[in-house]
Amino acid sequence: MRKLIERLHREKTLSSDEFRILLDECDDDSLELINSIARSETQKVFGNRIFVRGLIEVGNCCHNDCLYCGIRRSNRNVERYRLDKETILQCCDEGYRLGFRTFVLQGGEDNYMTDERIADVVSSIRREYPDAAITLSLGEKSYEAYKMFYEAGANRYLLRHETHNPHHYSLLHPETMSLQNRLQCLKNLKEIGYQTGTGIMVGSPGQTTDNIIEDILFIGEFKPQMIGIGPFIPHRDTPFADKSAGSIRTTLLLLSIFRLMHPHALIPSTTALASLAPDGRERGILAGANVVMPNLSPPQERSKYSLYNNKASMGAEAAEGLAFLEQKLSAIGYTIDYGRGDYVE
């Protein structure tokens, strides 16, 4: 295992069979080793700085019906909401005052939020905060829409592909959705010039080791600037309500694998990790992550953006909890970097 890990560090990839050994046979000592090497690699590139992004959950209305998601169209138990432009700008104003220089607008695929409305919000943020980065995570759009948002001032786009395997994709999504379209969207984003992020859920229903290997190889070839890896967590009002959550241990292993393959990538320690374990965020950072995304959304709306059960959105996961977050990061030897934190090769 040590030889495999050291070769991954040196050569930035392995064969499918070698990745299978690493995923299936990684014991506690090997996990500690790869986490340690990944942590050193992160510190070599970024020092002990952790970039913070201000997350604004702009709405939980969605026309999609993904089987794992708590804000899926068929869930009648969700109290739906949309933030208007003025509220989004107020969130940005509060975030800017707190020191954030990246805003992440995340939401469901909402028919009301037309391409023109999204572009208007983006251009308004760009005018008000010319030195801030704007990241969008609003799902699948046309090439023309992505170009419109980019020209309005958006810099980055997050679109997790969730799985590169067509059969596994069909287990997680309705027939109206297409893996081919998702992958085309990612190509379009890169072509337009976005810093582009993709990633997977770890332990999603039906996922096999072979699926994960396929994802590792796809991400290795695609070379995204951002890689989002978080454990699957079930939601009580979805068809996967009785499924088990994904493994924190496997998530930490994959964080380290991706760090060794992509030393310069921006990799968040996700809210899902922090939701599954009190020290999940810190464990993600110690495995090679270098981004956290405190929540800037209006406090009264946060519980409504319920993608999965018991989602963390307060305390160190909240923008107003930055002092607490600083304290938690300091305890493991890291400091907050409030800069834009752009991808630099």
C-alpha positions as CSV (number, residue, x, y, z in Angstrom):
1,M,0.0,0.0,0.0
2,R,2.8,2.4,0.8
3,K,4.4,1.8,-2.6
4,L,1.0,2.5,-4.3
5,I,0.5,5.7,-2.3
6,E,4.0,6.9,-3.0
7,R,3.6,6.2,-6.7
8,L,0.3,8.0,-6.8
9,H,2.0,11.0,-5.2
10,R,4.9,10.8,-7.7
11,E,3.1,10.0,-10.9
12,K,-0.3,11.6,-10.2
13,T,-2.3,8.5,-11.3
14,L,-2.5,4.7,-11.0
15,S,-4.1,1.9,-13.1
16,S,-7.7,0.9,-12.5
17,D,-6.5,-2.3,-10.7
18,E,-4.2,-0.3,-8.5
19,F,-7.0,2.2,-7.6
20,R,-9.2,-0.8,-6.7
21,I,-6.5,-2.1,-4.3
22,L,-6.2,1.3,-2.8
23,L,-10.0,1.7,-2.3
24,D,-10.7,-1.9,-1.2
25,E,-7.7,-2.6,1.0
26,C,-6.8,0.7,2.6
27,D,-6.4,0.0,6.3
28,D,-6.1,2.5,9.1
29,D,-2.3,2.9,8.8
30,S,-2.5,3.4,5.1
31,L,-5.3,5.9,5.4
32,E,-3.2,7.9,7.9
33,L,-0.3,7.7,5.5
34,I,-2.2,9.0,2.5
35,N,-3.9,11.7,4.5
36,S,-0.5,12.8,5.8
37,I,1.1,13.0,2.4
38,A,-2.0,14.8,0.9
39,R,-1.9,17.3,3.8
40,S,1.8,17.9,3.1
41,E,1.1,18.4,-0.6
42,T,-1.6,20.9,0.2
43,Q,0.6,22.8,2.5
44,K,3.4,22.9,-0.1
45,V,1.1,24.6,-2.5
46,F,-1.2,26.7,-0.2
47,G,0.6,26.9,3.1
48,N,-1.7,26.6,6.1
49,R,-4.3,28.8,4.5
50,I,-7.9,27.7,4.1
51,F,-10.0,29.7,1.6
52,V,-13.5,30.7,2.7
53,R,-16.4,31.2,0.3
54,G,-19.7,32.8,1.3
55,L,-22.5,30.4,0.4
56,I,-25.9,32.0,-0.6
57,E,-28.6,29.4,-1.1
58,V,-30.8,31.4,-3.5
59,G,-33.8,29.1,-3.6
60,N,-35.1,25.6,-3.1
61,C,-37.5,25.4,-6.0
62,C,-36.4,22.8,-8.5
63,H,-38.0,21.2,-11.6
64,N,-35.8,18.1,-11.4
65,D,-36.7,15.0,-9.5
66,C,-33.4,13.5,-8.5
67,L,-34.1,10.6,-6.2
68,Y,-31.5,11.5,-3.5
69,C,-32.3,15.2,-3.1
70,G,-34.6,16.7,-0.4
71,I,-35.7,19.6,-2.7
72,R,-36.7,17.4,-5.5
73,R,-39.9,18.4,-7.4
74,S,-42.0,15.5,-5.9
75,N,-41.3,16.4,-2.3
76,R,-44.5,18.1,-1.1
77,N,-43.2,18.6,2.4
78,V,-40.7,21.3,1.5
79,E,-41.5,24.9,2.4
80,R,-40.3,26.5,-0.9
81,Y,-38.6,29.9,-1.1
82,R,-36.7,32.1,-3.5
83,L,-34.4,35.0,-2.5
84,D,-35.1,38.1,-4.6
85,K,-32.2,40.2,-6.0
86,E,-32.3,42.7,-3.2
87,T,-32.0,39.9,-0.5
88,I,-29.1,38.3,-2.4
89,L,-27.3,41.6,-2.6
90,Q,-27.9,42.1,1.1
91,C,-26.3,38.7,1.8
92,C,-23.3,39.8,-0.4
93,D,-23.1,43.1,1.5
94,E,-23.0,41.3,4.9
95,G,-20.5,38.8,3.5
96,Y,-18.2,41.6,2.1
97,R,-18.3,43.3,5.4
98,L,-17.2,40.1,7.1
99,G,-14.3,39.8,4.7
100,F,-15.6,37.3,2.1
101,R,-14.2,37.9,-1.4
102,T,-16.0,34.9,-3.0
103,F,-19.8,34.5,-3.2
104,V,-21.3,31.2,-4.1
105,L,-24.8,31.3,-5.4
106,Q,-26.4,27.8,-5.1
107,G,-29.9,26.7,-5.9
108,G,-32.3,24.3,-7.5
109,E,-33.0,24.4,-11.2
110,D,-35.9,26.8,-11.0
111,N,-37.9,27.7,-14.1
112,Y,-38.8,31.1,-12.5
113,M,-35.1,32.0,-12.4
114,T,-34.7,32.6,-16.1
115,D,-31.3,33.0,-17.7
116,E,-31.9,36.8,-17.9
117,R,-32.8,37.0,-14.2
118,I,-29.7,35.1,-13.2
119,A,-27.5,37.3,-15.4
120,D,-29.1,40.4,-13.9
121,V,-28.2,39.2,-10.4
122,V,-24.7,38.4,-11.4
123,S,-24.1,41.7,-13.1
124,S,-25.5,43.5,-10.1
125,I,-23.1,41.7,-7.8
126,R,-20.2,42.4,-10.2
127,R,-21.0,46.1,-10.2
128,E,-21.2,46.3,-6.4
129,Y,-18.2,44.1,-5.6
130,P,-15.7,44.3,-8.5
131,D,-12.9,42.7,-6.5
132,A,-15.0,39.6,-5.5
133,A,-15.2,36.3,-7.3
134,I,-18.7,35.0,-8.2
135,T,-19.3,31.3,-8.3
136,L,-22.6,29.8,-9.6
137,S,-24.0,26.4,-8.8
138,L,-27.4,26.4,-10.5
139,G,-27.4,23.2,-12.5
140,E,-27.6,22.4,-16.1
141,K,-28.0,25.3,-18.6
142,S,-27.5,25.9,-22.3
143,Y,-24.1,26.9,-23.7
144,E,-25.7,30.3,-24.4
145,A,-26.9,30.7,-20.8
146,Y,-23.5,29.8,-19.3
147,K,-21.9,32.4,-21.7
148,M,-24.4,35.0,-20.7
149,F,-23.6,34.5,-17.0
150,Y,-19.8,34.6,-17.7
151,E,-20.1,37.8,-19.6
152,A,-22.2,39.2,-16.8
153,G,-19.3,38.7,-14.4
154,A,-19.4,35.1,-13.1
155,N,-16.0,33.5,-12.7
156,R,-16.6,29.9,-11.5
157,Y,-19.2,27.2,-11.9
158,L,-19.8,24.1,-9.7
159,L,-21.6,21.2,-11.4
160,R,-21.0,17.8,-9.8
161,H,-21.4,15.1,-12.3
162,E,-22.3,12.7,-9.3
163,T,-21.3,9.6,-11.3
164,H,-19.7,8.9,-14.7
165,N,-21.3,5.5,-15.0
166,P,-24.6,5.6,-17.1
167,H,-26.3,2.8,-15.2
168,H,-25.5,4.3,-11.8
169,Y,-26.6,7.7,-13.1
170,S,-30.0,6.1,-14.0
171,L,-30.4,4.8,-10.5
172,L,-30.0,8.4,-9.1
173,H,-32.0,10.4,-11.6
174,P,-35.3,10.4,-13.5
175,E,-35.4,9.4,-17.1
176,T,-35.8,13.0,-18.1
177,M,-32.2,13.7,-17.1
178,S,-29.1,12.6,-19.1
179,L,-25.5,11.9,-18.1
180,Q,-24.5,12.9,-21.6
181,N,-26.0,16.4,-21.1
182,R,-24.4,16.8,-17.7
183,L,-20.9,16.0,-19.1
184,Q,-21.5,18.3,-22.1
185,C,-22.4,21.1,-19.7
186,L,-19.0,20.6,-18.0
187,K,-17.2,20.7,-21.3
188,N,-19.1,23.9,-22.2
189,L,-18.2,25.6,-18.9
190,K,-14.5,24.9,-19.4
191,E,-14.6,26.0,-23.0
192,I,-16.2,29.3,-22.1
193,G,-13.5,30.0,-19.5
194,Y,-15.0,29.3,-16.1
195,Q,-12.9,27.9,-13.3
196,T,-15.0,24.7,-13.4
197,G,-15.8,22.3,-10.5
198,T,-17.2,18.8,-10.6
199,G,-17.3,15.9,-8.1
200,I,-19.3,13.0,-6.7
201,M,-21.3,11.8,-3.7
202,V,-19.5,9.0,-1.8
203,G,-21.7,6.1,-1.0
204,S,-24.7,7.0,-3.1
205,P,-27.2,4.1,-3.5
206,G,-25.9,1.6,-6.1
207,Q,-22.4,3.0,-6.1
208,T,-19.7,0.3,-6.6
209,T,-15.9,0.5,-6.4
210,D,-15.8,0.3,-10.2
211,N,-18.0,3.3,-10.4
212,I,-15.7,5.3,-8.1
213,I,-12.7,4.2,-10.2
214,E,-14.5,5.4,-13.3
215,D,-15.1,8.8,-11.5
216,I,-11.4,9.1,-10.5
217,L,-10.2,8.4,-14.0
218,F,-12.8,10.9,-15.5
219,I,-11.8,13.6,-13.1
220,G,-8.1,12.9,-13.8
221,E,-8.7,13.4,-17.5
222,F,-11.1,16.4,-17.2
223,K,-8.7,18.2,-14.8
224,P,-11.3,20.5,-13.1
225,Q,-10.1,23.5,-11.1
226,M,-12.5,22.6,-8.2
227,I,-13.3,19.1,-6.9
228,G,-16.3,18.6,-4.6
229,I,-16.4,15.3,-2.7
230,G,-18.9,14.6,0.0
231,P,-20.7,11.7,1.6
232,F,-24.2,10.8,0.5
233,I,-26.7,11.6,3.3
234,P,-30.3,10.4,3.0
235,H,-33.3,12.7,3.2
236,R,-36.4,11.5,5.0
237,D,-38.8,12.6,2.1
238,T,-37.0,10.9,-0.8
239,P,-37.1,7.3,-2.2
240,F,-33.7,6.8,-0.6
241,A,-34.9,7.7,2.9
242,D,-33.9,4.2,4.3
243,K,-30.5,4.1,2.7
244,S,-27.3,4.4,4.7
245,A,-25.1,7.4,4.6
246,G,-21.8,7.3,2.8
247,S,-18.6,6.5,4.6
248,I,-16.6,9.3,6.1
249,R,-13.6,7.1,5.9
250,T,-13.9,6.6,2.1
251,T,-14.6,10.3,1.6
252,L,-11.3,11.1,3.4
253,L,-9.5,8.6,1.3
254,L,-10.9,10.1,-1.9
255,L,-10.1,13.6,-0.8
256,S,-6.4,12.6,-0.4
257,I,-6.4,10.7,-3.7
258,F,-7.7,13.8,-5.5
259,R,-5.3,16.0,-3.8
260,L,-2.3,13.9,-4.9
261,M,-3.7,13.8,-8.4
262,H,-4.5,17.5,-8.5
263,P,-2.1,19.4,-6.2
264,H,-3.4,22.9,-7.2
265,A,-7.2,22.1,-7.1
266,L,-9.6,23.9,-4.9
267,I,-11.1,21.1,-2.8
268,P,-13.8,21.9,-0.1
269,S,-14.3,20.2,3.1
270,T,-18.0,19.9,2.6
271,T,-21.0,20.7,4.8
272,A,-22.0,17.1,4.4
273,L,-18.8,16.0,6.2
274,A,-19.5,18.5,9.0
275,S,-23.1,17.2,9.1
276,L,-22.1,13.6,9.6
277,A,-19.4,14.2,12.3
278,P,-18.7,17.0,14.7
279,D,-15.1,17.1,13.5
280,G,-15.9,16.2,9.9
281,R,-14.7,19.6,8.5
282,E,-11.4,19.4,10.3
283,R,-10.8,15.8,9.2
284,G,-11.5,16.8,5.6
285,I,-8.9,19.6,5.8
286,L,-6.4,17.2,7.4
287,A,-7.0,14.9,4.4
288,G,-6.1,17.6,1.9
289,A,-9.1,19.9,1.5
290,N,-8.4,23.6,1.4
291,V,-11.8,25.4,1.1
292,V,-14.8,25.8,3.5
293,M,-18.0,27.5,2.6
294,P,-19.8,29.2,5.6
295,N,-23.5,29.9,5.0
296,L,-24.4,33.6,4.2
297,S,-28.1,32.8,3.5
298,P,-30.8,34.5,5.6
299,P,-30.9,32.4,8.9
300,Q,-34.7,32.0,8.6
301,E,-34.3,30.3,5.2
302,R,-31.4,27.9,5.9
303,S,-33.4,25.0,7.3
304,K,-35.6,25.1,4.1
305,Y,-32.6,24.3,1.9
306,S,-32.7,20.8,3.1
307,L,-30.8,18.6,0.6
308,Y,-30.4,15.8,3.2
309,N,-31.2,15.1,6.9
310,N,-29.6,17.2,9.6
311,K,-27.7,19.5,7.3
312,A,-25.3,21.8,9.3
313,S,-25.9,25.5,8.7
314,M,-25.2,27.2,12.0
315,G,-22.1,27.5,14.3
316,A,-18.9,27.2,12.4
317,E,-20.9,26.4,9.2
318,A,-22.4,29.9,9.3
319,A,-20.9,33.1,8.2
320,E,-21.7,34.8,11.5
321,G,-19.7,32.0,13.2
322,L,-16.4,33.0,11.7
323,A,-14.7,33.5,15.0
324,F,-15.7,29.9,16.0
325,L,-14.5,28.6,12.6
326,E,-11.2,30.5,13.1
327,Q,-10.8,28.8,16.5
328,K,-11.5,25.3,15.1
329,L,-9.1,25.8,12.3
330,S,-6.4,27.2,14.6
331,A,-6.6,24.1,16.7
332,I,-5.4,22.0,13.8
333,G,-2.8,24.5,12.6
334,Y,-4.6,26.5,9.9
335,T,-5.7,30.1,9.3
336,I,-8.5,31.6,7.2
337,D,-7.6,33.2,3.9
338,Y,-10.3,35.8,3.0
339,G,-8.9,36.4,-0.5
340,R,-10.6,35.3,-3.7
341,G,-8.5,32.1,-3.7
342,D,-8.5,31.7,-7.5
343,Y,-7.1,28.5,-9.1
344,V,-3.5,29.0,-10.0
345,E,-1.5,26.2,-11.8
